């Protein structure tokens, strides 16, 4: 199995005692992914996103936050 370098970008405290960790994951091949790790008690969900998907997700979330009166 290949070595993965991880760099923490941010950690967010989310509602209902959840924690969201955002990282850059760099693989030996040179590929970089935006990693989202959601911790809900003992349950952990992890997803790796390419730049295009991360950008689209960010746009959609920003639009939603703006519509709710947030600063998105």
N, C-alpha and C positions, 0 to 999 in steps of 0.2 A: 504494500500500500504506500502511496506517495505521501511525502511530507507536505503539510498545509501550513503556511504562515498566516496568522490571524492578527489583525490590528483593530482594536476597539475604536469605534467612531463615536458612539453614544450609548447610554443606558437610560431608559425611561421607566418611571414608575407609572403604571397604567391602572385604571379602575379595577376594583375587586381583587386587590393584592396581586396583580400580575406585574411582571417585569419584562420589558422588551429590550433586548440587546441588539445593537446594530454594529456590524463588523465588516471589514474588507477581508476576504479570504483569497490568498494568493497560492496558486498551485505550482508544482515544479514545472509544468508545461508553459508557465507564463500567464495562464488564464487567471483573470481576476473576477470575483463574484461579490455581489453585495449580499451579505448574510444577515438574515433576520432570525433571531432566536426569541421565542415567546415562552416564558416560564409561568406555569399556573400550578402552584403547589409542587407536586412531584412530577407533573406532566411537562414535557418539553417538546415544543414544535420548532423545527428548523427548516428554513427555506433559503436556497441560494438563487439569486436573481442576476441575470445579465444586465448590462448597462441600459439596454433598450427597455426591458421590462421594468427595471427600477425607476427609470425616468417616467414611464407611463403611469406607474403606481403613484409616484410622487405628485404628478399632475392631477390625477383623479382625487387623491386625498386632499391636496391643497384646495381644489375646487369645492369639495365637500365642506372643508373647514371654513372656507370663506362664506359659503351659503348658510352656515350655522352661526355666523357672526364672529368667527375666529379670525386669526391673523394670517391664515394659510396663504 
